[in-house]
Amino acid sequence: MSLLSTLLIASMALLASGCLWGVVMDSDTGAPIAGASVSYADSYGHTGTATTNSKGLYWFDSATGPIPALGPVNLTVGASGYSPLSLPTLVHYDDNANASLANLSSFWDVQSFVLMLSGAPATTADLAVTDLFADNQPQGVMWVRITNNGPATLANNKVSVTVSQSRSTLTVPPMVDSATATTEYTLNLAPGQTQTINLGVQIDTSQYRYDFTATAAAVDFTDAASGNNTYKESVEPMIASLALTNACGADISSIQFRRAGDPSWTNMLAFGEVVQKGQARTWLIPPGTYDLRAYIRDQVLNERLNVGISGTYDWTVLAALDIHNSPPNWWPIEEVYIFPEGALVEGPNWLNPGETIPPGAVRRFNLAPGIYMFLVTGPGGGFPRGHHDSAVAGVCAWSPGPSVLDPGVFFCVQ
């Protein structure tokens, strides 16, 4: 049998094997409660009931009967003279570090409970709201943390949480709206414990800034101190900015972007809109890794791939010059000189050390718009070809001619 098959069989066995157990205790004395009933209902509709022994211990063991399935389980606990307890939880069967496949019942999940005497005096505990936070940005959900500072245990007690929010758009001037909602939750907290509650409030910090206030109020118990029941939090926009400057000498007709790896592109310009030459534009976008393209008509003017954008990313779009080493030229271009018309010196070779433009290949260069002279040479400086009075703007292309007297073909798309 293969290792994969062995692991698969073991995994399937674990899904149906294990032991859920725990102790049911009195909330005031901590003494075990005998004869308490513990029932479960799992996400597959399976149910079961066990009764605690003289030590307050209950168990559901796969060796002797059915057990809850892995995942969400609702547990209900009751005993004579005590208020019943209903608690949703997650069962993982991973509480025993020494569990072994040789004994599937050794895969434990421990769930213990405290019950409060029915008709007992009102519980007194200091309730405190200790945190208010978003679980993710730019899109996420707000959560609140509530702590029981004691002295009593909160067992199936109710608390109402009122959440007020004010959100403002990132436009200038901002548009502001607000909302308030109150929801009741169940707390099961020993003194010193904290419970994290999903408030169900959605946020999007790529579009809004938020100010939140959460206030908790005891429903069926006495709060020993109410001065720590309110928590305020501002959630600032998690955005980046793409700052583009059109320095290509022509109008840009399309600015497209996409998340790196995404197959589809999005045009950041409205239909018929252009970025005029010399104009600067800024867009607010969520931080991330992007592919960027600028177009003139249907020609790609500039492309940047896998660009990490956080904060402000400056993108200066220059003119593009494509040099085509086209037939009938059969030799590789080894040197490329591009210099302003009338310059007294050629300047450096624009190719990287050891780089050539093979026959039939195209090499793109980005440069500021202007009037230029081009010069290319072949192996050992031979086969020189040139073109002068070349007005570069937008997307341009030059194919050197077959002889030194032929300037070749030069044109631009603007």
Helices and strands as residue ranges (DSSP letters): H 3-15, E 19-26, E 37-42, E 47-51, E 57-61, E 71-78, E 85-91, G 104-106, E 108-110, E 113-115, E 124-134, E 139-151, E 154-169, E 176-189, E 194-204, E 208-218, E 222-223, E 230-235, E 240-247, E 254-259, E 266-267, E 280-285, E 288-296, E 299-309, E 312-324, E 335-340, E 362-367, E 370-377, G 379-381, E 385-392, E 395-399, E 409-413
